Amino acid sequence: MKNWENIQKQSENRLPARAWFHSYQSVEQARELNRCASQGFMLLSGTWTFHYFDNPEKVPAEFYRELMNGWGGITVPGMWQLEGHGKLQYTDEGYPFPIDVPHVPTNNPTGAYQREFTLPADWLQRQIIIKFDGVETYFEVYLNGHYVGFSKGSRLSAEFDLSPYAHAGINLLSVRVMQWADSTYIEDQDMWWMAGIFRDVYLIGQPQVHLQDFTVVTEFDENYGDAGLQISCELHNHTGTSVANYQLHAQLFDGEQCIAEQSHPALTIPHASTCQFVMPVKQPKQWNAEQPNLYLLLLTLRDNSGEIVEVVPQQVGFRDIKVRDGLFYVNGRYLKLHGVNRHDHDHQKGRAVDMARVERDIILMKQHNINAVRTAHYPNDPRFYALCDQYGLFVMAETDLESHGFANVGNISRITDDPEWEHAYVERIERHVQAQKNHPSVIIWSLGNESGYGCNIRAMAARCRQLDPTRLVHYEEDRDAEVVDIISTMYSRVSMMNAFGEYPHPKPRIICEYAHAMGNGPGGLAQYQAVFNQHKSLQGHYIWEWCDHGLLVYDEQGRERYQYGGDYGDYPNNYNFCMDGLIYPDQRPGPGLREYKQVLCPVNVRETAQADVLLVENRYWYSSLGDIEFRVAYQVDGKTLAPQTLALPHLLPGESEALTVVSPELPAGEVFINVEIVKRSATPYSAAMHTLGHFQILRQTAVEREPLPVVKAAALHSETQQHQQIIRGQDFSLTFCRLSGELVSWLVDGEEIVGRAPHLTFFKPTIDNHKQEFEGLWQPYHLHLMQHNFRAMRHFSQGDDVVIEIDSTIAPPVFDFGMRCTYQWRIAPAGQVTLNLSGQPYGNYQAIIPKIGLDFGLSKRFKQVEYYGRGPGENYSDSCQSNLIGHYRQPVESLFENYPFPQDNGNRQDVRWLSVEDEKGNGIFIQPPRPINFSLWPYSAEMLQQAQHINELEACDYLTLNLDHQILGLGSNSWGSEVLDSFRVYLKAFEYGFTMVPFRHPQIAKSELAQYDLQPQTACAKS
């Protein structure tokens, strides 16, 4: 039987898993924690000799013993598909080959890797270990023509002993890697199918007598004051004879100060031996995600002459995890996990993610108030956990297990409940726990993801607890919490989470995936969070997911494009379902991440019944507010008054207190109190005065404004020319088509405003979160194909004004429902134009719709937008916490949120007024009687609906200004929650409008126009 199809054989000659650490020759070097300076460390990453084969048997025999000089090169770490070898394919679930366990395709893509390295002669006095931190999927190792061993388990480290085969001078390392193996059946995670040596490869020249492994456990007394540090050590001796009088010394440092130490002064080490330390520590600083206090443990091994053999450093965080009364506690403190699911992904290198990018991910998480991460759905690079220790993130460490593809054949538990697979399953959690057991950031072990349930999960849980009884065990598909410590669900709706909270399970609950962050979204985070905050038994949530998995390419014109499923001719595929992150593929934060940051703000501010008195609540779990200050300002009609900085009381976690703000003398107008939450001191992830969040409280409602003073102007002139109705005034004219009822031209001082006639619309470009609605509700009823049928035009005077009324029916083909709409244009002699829009539904369409609004094509000469509304970023009814109502001025191009998969974007809501202007300062001021939504795109709605990639977007010859009455909330129904009831839009009667005033620079400032009520003061009477 082939090794890569033998489930009973997961490796050969692979060394047992152990903790991740490096040893050093001196205490001074050890304190630096620099892997590259560690003892006997030789990094083999770089350019390797490489050749790709479509069948493993085609690898020539000489490959194992000779350098293949005629072959090309490849980057290690890397994925061979991203260097032009083999095929890329993306599936969410489903194997890319026939299910025939344990068999895989005969034509099994294979990469043959070679690398020469030079060993000094003194290395032959050491045990020479080679370590692979990640190889996908199956690989065999050969040195100097000798077979060393093989391993499976793509995202788990593998070590082999090269000592018997190595020699001084040049050595030839050959590695044969295959894309498919029996292990592929339990590595069916939601990601690209790729292969290669994708993490670092390095040598470790260990002393013949060395510290092989150690386990660190911290335990507090019942008052969480003093603690004990327990260290279990395993020593190995490869000299062939027993050694005696070796010393192992343990020291714990707080900075430069040694605060605890112990020694074993006379160790006898035959082939292997163990020893333990139990070190009391007085009042240690605790480790948690908010205060990641770390101590440095140094384990120094000396030989029988007192010479240092090696020094092993380990950062230690004092923390424990306990469960009582259905809740879990870290260091005796109740907490909630506000997290994200994180895959390894780089937009150019796939799963070959360098540590600079990993660290940037962690910094971004911390900057956005995230305190937890789930390593979905496999172990990360070992250095990731050390970074989480240092920066402060609670980690749900998930092992490399998923068999989701069996759902397609009706039995997702097929191999999970098959005892033949027990060894393959259990070994994965063993290797994972042993490698990451000493990291304080790891508080939960997760047994894997979406693999059904059965005997092998039970065996994994038992082995996990045997290896580490100090942490919690998670596995979502143990739906009855038979063996896990935490009951978990995915994508539970807000109402269901509330029910879970009202009727709590005996075990604490988390939602390990929720709020699918695909494209424009997710929506409803504030509503979810309100439910989480309400119920103690709901102790955590992880957004799906952190990063879009797009792969960057450039088209023939050099334009960027992000590839997804199907773009490589791959089939079957799950299309753009991999584009589902809070950050873009290049790590730019998206609007969803900014919204999540605000929802998770660790300081909450609420209004009270008393004006100028705010209720401040500390939402940290471990920290007081001593390092937090408020920047408070009163805002009148968008203008800031009386900025002030307030120090906060030292509230303990969970405490609240009223805070009085000094109010200035307030003029008439709409007044908000804006509060910015600032952290004074710098941290490893943020500069001093870093903003944690902000709040806005309505202090005073707007008053009725005086009407705009009437400017005496020449009388309007209306004339009919063939199929056109033209209204002329002083320096302006509007032209309506009498065949369609459309406004086709609006000239002011000879310059055109209209780029395309404005139309009422009930559809907008589909966002990813609404694809289910599009496919199930809108497309079948042709909402995206609604036709505009002109019915009547009326033309009459109202005082000095001219009124044009257009009746139009807007309805889809085939069906008998739609909207009977009226456009009422009222033109004043001074040039202002008021448009009132109304509609009455007919027929029987009861489902939600995307929006009720106006699509207005504007001339491309307009370059700047100014508005008083919610901003500065895009916002929607169920995603608006991160944007405040204010006065903003932005370039037109900045209003477009360029999602890698084109879709509706850039909405600003609660808009009191807005203006667009050209480079000369001329433009239009728009004021609705009630706040509206607007967005402005350089593309048409049709283009955004049709384009599948950003490079397919073709700018049209006008700007699309959307002036919308109602817009459907975002929700997260690409896989998460549907739009909540209060954020839905239906085909119901509506009426809204706005007045548009052309302005000329420097005729009048927009802020001055905003002081007036621009609406006509007399109602229209139809003729």
N, C-alpha and C positions, 0 to 999 in steps of 0.2 A: 504494500500500500504506500502511496506517495505521502511523504510527511505533511505536505500542505493539504491533504484531505483525510488526515487521521486525527479524529477528535480526541483520541486517548493520549495523543502525544502533542503537547503544546510547546515543547522545547526539547533541546538536547544539549547538554553541557552548559546550559545557562546557569549562572551562579544564583544562589538564593537571593531574594530581594532583601534590601537593607535600607537604613535611613540614608537620606541624601546629605552628604557632607564632604569636606575636603580637609586634608591634614597639611600642616606646615612644619617647617624646620625650626621655627623659633616662636616664642610668645609674641614678639613684635610683629612678625609677619601674620600670625594668626589673627591678631586684633584688627588687621586691615580688611579681612573677609574678601580678599581679592582672589577669585578662583584661579586666575592666570598665574599668580605667584605661589600657588600651593605646591606642595611637595610632589615631584614626579608627575606633574600635569603637562600633557602635550595635546594641544588642540589639533584635530585632524580635519576640521571643517575647512572648506575652500573649494578649489577646482579639482575635480577627480576625473580620471579617464572613464568614459562611459560609452556603452552601446545599448541600443534598444532592440529587443526581440519580441516577436509576437507569440513565441512558444518557448518555455523554459528549456526544452530539449535542444534548442538551436544554439544555446550558448556553447562555444567551442571548448574542448577539453583543455586546451593550452591556457585558457583564461585563468584557471585556478593556480597556475604555476609560473606564467610568464606575463610580463607587461605587454599589453596590446598597443603597440606604438601607432598603429594605423587608425585607432579609434578617435572619436571626438572627445569633447570635455563637457562637464556638467557641474553646476553649483551644488554644493552640499553645505548647509541644508537647502533643500529645494524639492519641488514636485516636478517629475519629469514631463508631465503634460504641459507645464508652463514654460518649458524650454523646447517645445516642438515635437515631443515624442508621445505617441499614443493618442488616446481620445479623452476628452472631457465629457462628463455627463452629470446632470444634477437631478436628483430625485429627493423628495421629502420622505417618502416611504416607498418601498418596492425595490427588489433586487434587480440589477441590470442584466441578469441572466436567469435561466430556468431554475426554479427551486428543485433541487435533487440532492438533498442532504446526504452525505457531507461533500458531494462533488461540486466542482466549479468548472468553468469552461476549459476545454483542452487547450485552446489557444489562449493561454494565460499571459497577459502582457508582463514582460520581464525586463528588468534593468540590470545590466552587468556593470558594477562599479569597481574601480581599482584606484588604489592610492599607495604610493611609496612613502615610507618614513624611515628616518635614520635614528638608530639607538646608540648612545654612547656605551662603552663596554661596562661601565659601572651599573647600568640598568639591569644587567644580567644577574646582579645580586639582589634584585627586587622581585616581587610578584608583579607581573605586568598584566594589568586589567584593561580591557577595552570596554567602553561604555557607549551604548547607543541610547539616546534619550527619546527617539521616536523614529520608527521605520514603518512604512505602510506598504504591504500588509504582512507578508511572510518574508523572512530573510535568512540566508545562510552565510556563515563567515568562514573564510579560508585565509591562512597565513603561510606564505612561502610554500604553497602547494599542499599544505596540510589542512584537512577539514577540522574546523574548530567546533562548530555547533550551529543550531538554528533556533529561531524564536518566533513566536506569534504574540499578538497583543500590541496593536499599532501605537497606541498612545501611552505605553508603559515602558519604563527604562529597562534595558537588558544589558547585563554584564557577562563577559566571558574572560577566562584566564588564557592569555596568550603565551605564558611563560614557557611551556614545553616546546613551542615552535619558533620563538623569537631568537634572533642572534644579533650580535653587534654589527653596526653598519646599516646597510640598506635592507629594509624588509618590504615585502610585497603583500599588501592587504587586498583581498578580493571579496566582494560581497555580491551575492546574487539575490535580487529582490523580486518578488512576484506580487502582482496586484491582487490576485484572488487566492483565497484559502478557505478552508472550513471555518476559520475564525471570522471571515467576512459575514457569515450568517448572524454573528452577534456584534457586528460593527456597522449596523445599518442606521447610522444617525442622519439627521436632516442636514445634508451638506453635499458639496461636490464630491463625486467619486474621483479620487486622485491617488497617486502612488509615488513612492520615493523615500529617500532618507531625508526627512524633513525637519529634524532637530539635530543638535550638535552630536558629533562623534569625537571622543577623546580617549587618550591613554592615561592611566593612573599607575605610576610606578610605586607600589606600596613597599614599605620595609617588610622584610620576611616575618618579623614579629610586629603586629600592628593591631590597632583597634578596628575590628571588623564591623561592629554595629553597636548602637546604644539607643536606649529609650529614655526619654525624659518625661516625668509626670510631676505636676505641681498639685498640691493639696492644701487647702486652707483649714484653719481651725473653725469652730462653729460660729465665731463672730467675724470671720473674714478679716482678721487682724494679722496674726502670724501665719506662716505657711511652712510646708515641708517640700523640699526638692528631692525627688527620688530619681536616681540614675541607675539603670541596669546596663552593664557593659559586657560585650562579648569580644574576647581577644583571640586572635589566631596566630599560630606559629607554623611557618613553612620551612623552618631550617632542617627539619628531619629529626632533631633531637630536642628533648625537653629543655627549657631554659628556666632559671630560678633567679630570685631576688630582683625581678623587675618591679618598677614602681609606677603606679597610676595615681596621679594627683588631680583632684577636681577643685577648681576655683570659680567662684561666682563674683563677677565684677559689676558694680554700679558705676559706670564711667571708669575712672581710674582707681576707684576704691574697691578692694576685695572685701566683700561683706560675708562670705562664708567659704570654707574650704575643708577638705578632708583628703586623706591619702590611704592607699593600700600600699604599704612600703615593701612588702616581700611577697610578690606574686610568683607562683610557679605556673608556667604555661606549657603543658605538653603540646598536643596538636591544637586544642582549643580550651578555653576556660572562661568563666564568667565571674563578675564581681558586681557588687551593688554599693551605692552611696545613698545615705539618707541624711540630708543636710537641713537643719532648721534655719529658717530665715525670718528675722524679726521685721514685721511691718513692711513687707515688700510693696512696692507700687504695683497696682494691678494692671493687667493688660486687658484692653477692650478696644473696640473699633474707634471709639472717640479719643481714647488716651492710650495709644499703643506703646506702653512702657515696656522696654526690652532690657534685659540684663545679658551680659556676655558670659557664657560658661566656657571655660578652657579645661580640656582634658589633656594632661601632659603625661605621656608615656616615656619613662626613662629605663635604660638598660641596667644591668647589674654593676656597671661602673659609674652610674649616675649621669651618663650622657643622654641628652634628649634624643629620643627616637622619632617622635612626632608630637605635634600639638594640634588638637582638634577643637575648633571653635563651634559653638552653637548658641544662637540667640534664644533666650528663654523668656517667655511671657507667663506671668503667674495668672492663671485663670482656671476656673472649673465650670462644669455644666451639670446642673441638677434639674430633675423634674419632680414637682410636687403639686398635688391637687389639680392635675390636668394642665399645668403650665410649666414652661421651662425657664430656667434662670441661668444667667452667666454671672459668676462671682456673686451669687445671691441676689442679683438684681433682675427684676422683670424687664423684658425688652421686646421690641418688635424688629423683625428683619425687613428692611426696605431694600430690595435687591434687584439684580438683573441676571439674566442668563447670558453667559459669555461663551461663544465659540472662539477658537483660534482662526483668525482670518486676516489676510493681507490682500489688498486689491491688486497687487502685482505678483505676489509669491504664494498665494493660497494659504495652506496651513503652515508654511515655513515662515513663521512669525518671529522677527528678531526681538530682542529684549527691550530695545528702545521703544518699539511700538507697544509691547506689553505694559511697560511702565507708564507710557502715555495713557493707555486705557485706564489703568488704576488711578492715575492722577485725575483724569476726567471724571471718573466715578466719584472720587472724594470731593471734587469741586462742585459736584451736582447733588450733594447731600445723600448719596447712596452709601449704605453701610454694610451691604452684603452682596456676595456674588456666588452664583452656582456655576460650577465648571461644566457646563452643558456641552456634550454629554460624555465627557472623558477627562482623564487627568491632564493637567497642563504641564508645560515645561517645569521641571522642579524648582527653578528660580522664581516662578510666579508666586509660589506660596511664601517664599522669603520676603518678597515685595509686599504681599498682603500683611505679613507680620509687621513690617516696618511702617507702612502707610496707615494701616488700620482698616481692615475689611474682615467681616465675619464670612468664612468660606463654607459653603456646602460643597464638599469635595466628592464629585461624582466619578464613579469608575467607568471604564471603557466597555460599556455593555448596552446594546440595543438590538432587538430583533423585530423591529417594527414591520418589516416586509411580510411577515407571516399573517398580518392582518388581511392581506389581499387574498389569502387562500382560506380565510374563515377561522383561523386558529392561531392567534398571536402568541398563545402559550405553548405552541407545539414543541419547541425544544427546551423551553424554560421549565416545562413539567416532564422532561425526559431525563431519567437518571443517568443515561449515557453521557450527558453533557455536564454532569455535576462538577467534575474536575476542572473543565474549561471555565465554568462560571466562578467557582470558589477561588481558583487561582488568581483571578483578576482582582478580587477584593483583597486577597492576601498581599499581592504585589503593591497595590495602591496604598494600603494602610501602612505597610512596612516602610515605604518610601517617604511618606509625608507625616508620619506619626508625631514628629517633634515640633510641629508648627502650631503655635497658639492660635493662629487665625482659623485653623480648621476646627469647627465646632460640631459639624454634622458630616457623617459619611453617608453618601448616597449609593445605593447598590446598582444604579443604572437607570435606564429610562425606557418606557414603552416596549416592554418585553413580555407583557402578560404576567401571569403569576403561576407559581408551582413549586415543586420540591427543591429546585435549584436556588430559588430566592430564599427559601427557608434555610438552606444550607449556607448560603452566603451570609445571611444575617447572623447565624450561630457562630460562624468562623470570625466574622467581624468583631463580635462581642468578645470572643475568646482572645483575640489579639489586642483589642482596645475597649475595655469596659467603661472608659471615661467620657466617651462622646456619644451623641445621639445617632440613631440609624434611621435613614429615610429611604423610602421607595414608594413612588406614587401609586403604582398599581396593586399594592397591598391595600385594597379598598376598605377592608375591615380592620386594618391595623393589627393583623394577627402577630406579626413579628417586628414591626417597626415601632419606633418611639414617638413618631410624629405622623398624624394622619394628614394626607395631602390630596389636593385635587388640582385640576387644570381647567382654566377658562370658565370657572364658575361665574354665573351672572351676579350682578350686584344683589338682586333679591335673594338668590340662593345663599350668598355669603352672609347676608343678614339673618337668614333662617339658621344657618350653621352657628352664628353667634348667639342667637336667642336660645338654641337648643344645643349646647356645647357637647362635644364628644369627650369621653374620659381622658383622651390624650390631646395635647396641643395640636392646633391645625395651622398649616400654611397652605398657600396656593402657589405651587412651584412654577407654574406658568400662567400668566394672565396678561390682559391688555396687549394684544398682538400689535407690535409697533411697526406695521408694514406701511410704507409710503407715508401719506399724509395722516398722521395719527400718532399714538392712539388717543381716542376721546374718552371722556368719562373718568379720568384718573381722580379728579377731586371727589366724585361721587363714590368711587371705590374706597378712597382713603377715608371718607367720612364713616363708612361702615366699619372699616378696620379699626378706626380710632374708637368706635363705640363699644367694641366687644373685646375683652381681654383674651378670650380663647383663640382669637384670630391673631396669630403671632408672626406672620410673615407673608411676603409676596415677592415674586420675582417676575419682572416684565420679560416677555419674549419679544425681542431679544436685544442684545447690545449693538451689534454691527450688521449693516447690509453686507451680503456676501457677493457683491458684484465684482467682476474681474475687468480691470481696465484694459481697453485696447484703443487704438486710434484708427479712424477710417482713412480713406484715400485722400481726403482733404485735410488730414491732420487733426480732426475734431475728436474729442473724448467721447467714449461710449463705454457703458458698463454692460458686460455680458451676463446672461443668466441662462436658465434651462432652455434648450432648443436652439441656442445661438451657435452651437457647434455641430449642428446636425444630429444632436443626440435625441434619441427617442427610445422608450418613453422618457418624459421629463415632467417636472412640476413647474415649468415656466419661470415666472419671476418670484416664486414663493420664497426664494432665498434672500430677497431684498426686503428684510423685515426688521431693521435695526433702528435704535435710537440715534446712532451716529451713521454718517455716510461711509462708503467703503474707504475713503481716504482719511477717516477719523474726524471729519468736521462734525460738530454737534448739530443735530437736527432740531426742529421746533419741539418735537416730542420730548427730547431730553431736557430742554429748558422748562417745559411744563412740569415734568416729573420733579425737577429740582425745586420748583416753587411748592408743589404739593407736599414735598418732604421737608420743607423748611423747618429746622429744629426749634424755631421760636414762632409761636402763633400770636397774632394780634387780632383782637375783636373789638367792635364798638360796644359801648355800654349805654344804658339809658340816659347817662349824663353827658352832655356835650363836652368835647375836648378831654374826655377821660377814656383811656384805652385799657382794655384788659390784656395783660401780657402773660403768656403761658410758656413755660419751659418744656419743650418736647424732647430735649435730650434724655438719654437713659442713664448717663453717668456723669454729666458735666453740669456745673452751675453756669449762670449767665454772667459771671464776673468778667469775662473777656469779650462781652458783646456790648455794642452800643447801637442806638437808634439814630438815624438821620431822618428828621421829621421836617416836612415842609407843608405849608398850606398852598393849595393850587386853586386859583380863581380863573375859571374859563380857560384853563390850560397854562396860565402864567403863574410862576412860582413866587410865593410870598413867605417871609419869615422863616427861612431855613434855620434849624436848630439841631444841636446834637445832644442827646440825652444818654447818660450812663444808666444802665439797668440795675435794679436791685439784684443781689446775689441769690437769685431763686434757685433752689435745688430742683433736680429732675421731677417733673410732674406738678410743681408748684405754680400758682398764678398770683398776680397782684395787679391792682389798678395803678395806672400811670397817668398823671395829669400833664397835658401839653399846654404850653402857653399860647393862647390864640391872639393873633393881631386883630386890629379893627378890620372887620371883614366888609368889603364893598358888596353891592348887589352882584349876583351872578352865581354860577354853579361852583361850589367849593368842595374840594376833596382834601382829606388829610392823607398825605403820602408818607409811608414809613419804610425806610430801607434798613434791613438788618445787616450789620457789619461785624465781622470778627476782627478785633484790633490787631492781634499778634500774627506774625507769619507762621506758616506751617510748612512741612516738607512739600505740600501740594498746592499751597496758595500763598500769595504775598500778603503782607499786612494790609488791613482794611479790605479784606475780601468780602464781597456781598454774598450773603447766604440766602436772601430772599427779600421780597417786598410785599407790602400790603397797601390797600387803598380803601379809605372809608369815606362815604359821602357825608359831608358835614352840613351842607346847605344846598337845597335844590335851586335850580335855575328859576329866574323870574321871567314873567312875560316881557318881551322886548318891544321897544317902540318900532313902529313900521318904518321902513326905509323912506326918507324924505323924497317926495315926488320931484323929479327933475323934469322941468318943462322941456318937451321935445316935440319935434315935428310930428304931425299926425301920420299914422300908418297908412300904407297904401297896399291894397290887395288886388291882385289881378290874376286872371286865368289865361294861361298860354298853352294851347293844345291840351296835353294831358298833365299839365303842371299848375299848381296853385302857389303863387309867389306872394309873400308878405314882405313888404319893404319898409324900412325905417331909416332913420338918419345913420348912415355908415354901416348898415347891416341889412341882411335879407335872409329869409328862410324859404326853402322850396320844398313843397310836398308833391309826391306823385299821386295823381288823381286815380290811377289804375290800381295802385297797391296800398295807398294811404301812408306811405313811408316818408319820413323826413330824409330827403336825399342831399340837401345842401344847407349849410348855415354859414354865411359869410359875415365876417366882422372886419371892417377896414380892409376889405378885399382878401382877407385870409380865411381859408376854409377850416372849419371845426370838424365837420363830419367826415369820417373815413369810410364808414359803412352805416347804413340806416339802423337806428335803434329798434330792437325787437324785444317784446316780452318773451320770456322763456321759462320753462319749468324743468329744464334739464341742464346739467353742467357736466364737464368732463369727469368721468368716473374715477374716484379714488380707489386704491386697493381695498380699503376697508368697506367699500360698497359694492364689490364685485358680486357678492352673493345676491344683493338686491338687484343689481343690473341684470344678472343672468336669470334670476327667478321672477322679478317683478317688472322691470322696466323694458328690457329688450323684448320679451315676449309680447308686450303691449305697445311696442314701438315708441316709447316716450322720447327716445333719442332721435326720432324721425318726425316729430310733430310738425304739421304744416300750418302756415299762416294764410288764411283766406280772408281777403278784404271784403267787407260787407257794405259799408256806407261811410260817406264823409259829410260832415256838416260844417258850415262856415258861417260865423255870425260875430257881431260886435258885443262887447260888454263894457260899457263906458267908452274909454279911449282905447281899450284893449281889443285885440282880435283873437277869437277862439276858433280853433280847428279841432273838431272831434272826429275820431276814427273808430269805427266799430270793426272788430276783427274776430274771427273764430280761429282758435289755436287748438288743433286736435291731431291725433295720429291717424295714419291710414289704417284701413281695414275695420277699425272699431267705431263704436258710436258713443264715445265720451270725449270730453274736452272742456275748454273754457271759452266763454263768450266775453271778450275783453273790449274795453274802451280806453283809447289814448286821448286825453284831453290836453291839447296844447294851448296855452294862453300867452300871447305875446304882447308885451307892453311897449309903448312908444320909446321909452328910455332904453330898451334893448333886453330887459330881463325876460326869460322864458320859463314859464311854469308848466311842468308836465305832471298831470294826475293820471294814475293808472288804476284800473279796477277790473274785476273779473267775476263772473258767476259760472260755477261748474254746471255741466249737464252730463247726463249718463250716470253710470254706476261704477266708478273706479274708486275703491276704498283704500288702496294701499298707499304707503308713504311715497313721496316724490322727492327729487333732489333739491328743488328750490322754487321760489317765486321771485323773479327778478327781471332786470332789463340788461340786455347785451347791447352796448353802445360803442360803435367803432369811431375812434377819435383820430384826428390827424397825427401823424408821427412827429410833428414838430414839437409836440409837448414833451418836455424833458424833466420837469420837477413836479412833485406832488406835495401838497401841504394839507394837513387835516387835523381836526380835533375829534379824536375818537380813541379806540383802544389800539395800542401799539407798543413799541415800534415794529414788532414782528407779527407774522401771520397769527390769526386767532379765530376760533370758531366757538359756537355756543357751549360746547362741552370740552373746550380746550382753550381756556382764556385766563388761567390764573397767573401765567408768567408775563402778561402784558397789561399795562395800566392805561386808563383813559388819560390822554394828555394831548399836547400840541406838538405835532411832529412835522418835519420837513425832510423829504427823502428823494433821491433820484428815482426816476421811473424804473430803471433796471433793478433797483434794490428791492422792489415790491414783489418780484417774481421769485418764488422758492423753487429752485431747480432740482426737483426730485429726479433721481436716476431713471425711474420709470415715469414718463410724463403723465400728469394728472392735474385735477383742480388744485389750486394752491393760492396762497397770498391773500386770503381774505382778511380784512380789517372790519371789526364790528363796532357797534355803539357809536357810529360816526355822526357827530352833530353837524359838521360841515367839512367840505374838502374843496381843494382847488387844484387845477392843473395849469401849468404855465410853460411858455416856450423860453428860449434863450434871451429874448428881448424883454421878458417880464410880462408879456401879454398872455391872457388865458381866460379860464372860466371858473367862477366861484359857484359851488353847488351847496344849497342848504335845504334839507328836508324838514318838515314840521316835526317829525319824530325820527329818532336815530335809525340809520340804515347800515347795511353792509356795503363795502366796496372792495374790488380787486382790480388790478390793472396789469395786463399782460402784453408782451410784444407779439403774441401769437393769437390766432383765432381759437375759439372753443372747439371747433371742428378739428383743428390741427392737434390740439392737446388730447382729444378723444382718440384720434387715429394713430398718433405716433407711439411707437413701442420703445424707443430709445431717445436719449437727449439729442443725439446727432441727427435724428430725423426731423427735428423741429425746424421749420422754415419760417422765419419772421415774415409776417404779411405786411401789406403796405398801409396798415393802420394799427393803432393800439386798441385793444379790447378793454373797455371800461365796463365792469359789471357793477350795477347799482341795484342792490338786491334787498327785497323786503324780508324774506325768510330763507334760511339755508339749513339744510339737514345737518344735524350734528355728525361728528366723525365716527363715533363708536369705534369698535375694533373687530368688525365682523369678518375680516379676512380670515380670522380663526378665533377671535375672542368674543367680546360681548356686542350684542346688537345696540343700536342707538336707543338710549333711554327715552321714555315717553315724552318727557318735557322738551326734548330736543328734536322732535319729529316735525315734518312738514307734510301737509295733505293738500289735495286738490280741492280747496275750499274757497269760498268767496273772500276776496281781498280788496283792499284799497290803500294805496300809498302814493307818494309823489315827492317832488322837490322843485325848487326854483333854481334856475341857472342864470348867472349874471356874468356877461363878458366884462373883463376889466383890461385896462391898458396901463402899462407902467409909465409914469408913476402916479397914475390918476387917483388910486385909492388902495390902501393896504387891505389885505385879506382879513386881518384882525379887526379892522374898522368895519368892514362889511359884516363880520360875525356879530357885531354888537346890535344889529338890527334884525327885525323879523322881515324876511324878504317875501313872505307869502302874500298873494293878492288879498286885499282887504274886503273885496266884495265877491260873493259867490256868483258863479256863472248861471245864467238862465238860458236853457236851450231854446233856440229859435224854432 
